[in-house]
Amino acid sequence: MSQVSAFAALDVADRRMLADWLAEGLPAGVDAVLDLSSRPWNVSGAGAIIGVFEAAQPLATWILVHHDAGWMMLRPASGFVSDPAGSLADLLPCIGSAR
C-alpha cells in the first residue's frame, strides 16, 4: 500500500482501488503511476491528478483527472480526452487501450 500512500487527493475507496489495480500488475508498457495532484495546474475544480507513464517516455502517456464532472482520461500526445466517467475504476481498465 505504500506505493499509493502519496495519492492524498484520492478518497479512501479510490486509493484502495488504485492499490488493488497496481497490485494486479501494470498494463504492458506502463512503467510508473505517479500522483501529480500537488503540481500547480491552475485548473478550477480539479482534484486528484494521476500521471501514467510508459517506459522510456519523459512525459505522462495518460493523465487521469478527477474534476467536478467526474473522472476524465487524457492522452496528451494524441489530444484524446474521454467523456466524464463516474469513477476511477471506470477508467483504469482503459489504460493501454486508449491509443
C-alpha positions as CSV (number, residue, x, y, z in Angstrom):
1,M,0.0,0.0,0.0
2,S,3.0,2.3,0.4
3,Q,3.0,2.7,-3.4
4,V,-0.2,4.7,-3.3
5,S,0.2,6.5,0.0
6,A,1.2,9.6,-1.8
7,F,-2.2,9.8,-3.6
8,A,-3.5,12.1,-0.8
9,A,-6.1,13.7,-3.1
10,L,-7.9,10.4,-3.6
11,D,-10.6,9.4,-1.2
12,V,-10.1,6.1,0.8
13,A,-12.1,4.0,-1.7
14,D,-10.2,5.3,-4.8
15,R,-6.9,4.9,-3.0
16,R,-7.7,1.3,-2.1
17,M,-9.0,0.6,-5.7
18,L,-5.8,2.1,-7.2
19,A,-3.7,0.0,-4.8
20,D,-5.6,-3.2,-5.9
21,W,-5.1,-2.2,-9.6
22,L,-1.4,-1.7,-9.1
23,A,-1.1,-5.0,-7.2
24,E,-2.5,-6.8,-10.2
25,G,0.5,-5.6,-12.3
26,L,0.8,-2.7,-14.6
27,P,-0.5,-3.0,-18.2
28,A,2.1,-3.8,-20.8
29,G,4.3,-0.8,-21.5
30,V,3.4,1.1,-18.3
31,D,6.4,1.9,-16.2
32,A,5.1,4.2,-13.5
33,V,1.9,5.7,-12.0
34,L,2.5,9.0,-10.1
35,D,0.5,11.4,-8.1
36,L,0.6,14.8,-9.9
37,S,-2.0,16.5,-7.8
38,S,0.3,18.8,-5.9
39,R,1.7,20.4,-9.0
40,P,0.4,23.9,-9.8
41,W,-2.1,23.0,-12.6
42,N,-4.3,26.1,-12.1
43,V,-7.4,24.0,-13.2
44,S,-10.6,25.1,-11.5
45,G,-12.4,22.2,-9.9
46,A,-9.6,19.6,-10.4
47,G,-9.0,17.2,-7.5
48,A,-6.7,14.2,-7.9
49,I,-4.5,14.1,-11.0
50,I,-2.7,10.9,-11.8
51,G,0.1,10.5,-14.4
52,V,0.6,7.2,-16.1
53,F,4.0,6.8,-17.8
54,E,5.2,4.4,-20.4
55,A,8.8,3.1,-20.2
56,A,11.4,5.4,-21.7
57,Q,8.9,8.3,-22.0
58,P,9.6,11.6,-20.2
59,L,6.0,12.8,-20.2
60,A,2.9,11.1,-19.0
61,T,1.2,9.0,-21.6
62,W,-2.2,9.2,-19.8
63,I,-3.4,11.7,-17.3
64,L,-6.4,10.8,-15.1
65,V,-8.2,13.9,-13.6
66,H,-10.9,13.9,-11.0
67,H,-13.0,17.0,-11.8
68,D,-16.3,18.3,-10.7
69,A,-17.9,16.5,-13.6
70,G,-16.3,13.1,-12.7
71,W,-13.1,11.4,-13.8
72,M,-11.6,12.0,-17.2
73,M,-8.7,10.4,-19.1
74,L,-6.4,12.5,-21.3
75,R,-3.8,11.3,-23.7
76,P,-1.8,14.4,-24.5
77,A,0.2,13.0,-27.4
78,S,-2.9,12.4,-29.5
79,G,-5.3,15.0,-28.0
80,F,-7.7,12.3,-26.8
81,V,-10.0,13.4,-23.9
82,S,-12.5,10.9,-22.6
83,D,-16.1,11.7,-21.7
84,P,-16.5,12.1,-17.9
85,A,-16.7,8.7,-16.1
86,G,-18.4,8.1,-12.8
87,S,-15.3,6.6,-11.1
88,L,-11.6,6.0,-11.3
89,A,-12.5,2.3,-11.6
90,D,-14.2,3.0,-14.9
91,L,-11.1,4.5,-16.5
92,L,-8.2,2.2,-15.2
93,P,-9.2,-0.7,-17.5
94,C,-8.8,1.6,-20.5
95,I,-5.1,2.3,-19.8
96,G,-3.2,0.8,-22.6
97,S,-6.2,0.5,-24.9
98,A,-6.9,4.2,-25.5
99,R,-4.4,4.9,-28.2
